């Protein structure tokens, strides 16, 4: 009940809603199923709320399990007091819980424990409780060779360690110091001596310091990567501004002294106690806090990076599909040729070849004839060109071919080929395309991802798609789980044609897994297309629970029951029967009949099993069955003659595709083999805190070129057409924010060398450097 109430408060919903959702999740229901088909049960919790609920439920249950382990451990030691038990029960996070457990945690023998065993705890207590005692004379009575205490120095050192460990394990004190550090501490990075040349990509962090609370995720991950590669030293600075003041007391020492009412009043033991405080901070707490706070910073940075990846992946998967059209896929290459694959409207491969229009073969005219003949033979409607090496040259080839053969009527589109090579070499590709050369499989993927990005991209490991931010530096298990949830939500939002879907796509349907997905395909191959959803019950190992979870998301087009092509769940077919009886028309005449449906009152069809929300959803689905939530298909037109970064000139206005979105701006592909950055400040004329308020991956946008650095392959764009490129002094490197029209021009600011790029995505790393430099200018 406590967990339920906690989540309810966080989501600002009724505890009964949370309780119902938790029950469904525990029974094996998926988030997409609950959000879509159990609205009455949860009183309308949406998929976003349910994902948060699921995440918090896992955390709080883990917290509760840990709480019980700690209580049991302390109880077995005979040290569990009512006050301590109450504090443990009230702990609402793992950090507080572990602070409380720290003094009782089993561990190796420490210097303080050894001192206690030597009988020095009364000495420590005496000096702590009465600073008027003389430390040396008081310690003399504790000198015993049998206990290993050779002299007063050893006795006082032992007593000191007893107090240090006691202080360092005080949960209330640690909370005070943690609050201070979270509010005031800085993270400081320095280049490792002798690594200046090797670490040039980290040059922005050679001598860098900033407030810990303000470090954005990409900078944090860059610094941690630099440390892991032994290029950077990183340390926590508790008292910024005091680094160059030797002998200055840390504020954290003041907090420790204040907490224990230790004051220097000239009493005999005051200086000894002051040393205890100093050593407690420097030896015990400082390193502990640095490790903890850096761990929290990294965790927060990873969460943000994973969130960025998840949002970009969602936008990419939900990009507009070109639809069921005969498509030619071209995987560009120079020396190795351009791989060609034609797929029919269902994605089936109907032809492949390789052409060599570029150097050194230079078979330009022959390649055009080959492409034209293939377009005629297969009635090609779309030509999908991968955006890798040789893409603009290949785009030019296709443009000339289409201009010379206008009767073909085909449309060319440049698409991202990220991950195509990964798919080509995968086990899935070898099963889907047996006997087809690996080099040609990429062309097939490029064609299919234009037809339906979602259906094709789910076959590729998300991390290979190239929309991540420092994706290789984050927890791979957390990243994998998050991306799987994104794919699951996207697949179930769109729905899946069970008679054409690949095992990879089916595996993400609610209630299914890889085994059941493969069993569906095996059944389909052996028995032909599914005629109705009921036939799914004959699939091996697909039991009632899996059917309940999956059926509403699986579509059967042109089956025996027209409702099987809709998102109406089979369990709700009786509701449709009631609607049909009331309307006195056949189901086929009811579907798509907007005027008739508007005349009916959804509340008339409410029952104990189905409430108003579900009945309204059924009405919407009957009005437009199988609606695709993805946008209408549109394409960007890359400017002719602008094929490389050298062709770009400040002031040019170009059309491009948003390839990636980070917290500091958006990357736009204008067809020059290098994405440019639109800084968040140049996305719109109004203030925004998140670039996704304006753009998302896959959007077609117009940009103006502000600055071009061909040497470092950096491009700065703006989406504010009244911005003017800033004049650039000779020898200066591009940088700075765009100048507003009418504003006084200013010279560009020098930028650092930047952070390391994400693997396979150099533009991301370059832009981190850009964003870092911009932040320093503020």
Helices and strands as residue ranges (DSSP letters): H 2-11, H 15-26, H 31-37, H 39-42, H 47-76, H 82-90, H 94-101, G 102-104, H 111-117, H 121-129, H 135-140, G 145-147, H 152-168, H 171-184, E 186-191, G 200-205, E 207-211, G 212-214, H 217-228, E 232-237, H 251-259, H 270-279, I 280-285, H 286-317, E 327-331, E 338-343, E 349-355, H 364-378, E 382-386, H 391-404, G 406-408, E 411-415, H 420-424, H 427-432, H 438-451, H 453-457, G 462-464, G 471-473, H 476-494, E 496-497, H 503-506, H 514-527, G 533-538, H 544-550, G 551-553, E 554-555, G 562-565, G 570-572, H 573-583, H 587-590, H 594-599, G 602-605, H 612-623, G 645-647, E 653-662, E 665-669, E 676-679, G 680-682, G 691-693, E 700-709, E 714-718, H 762-777
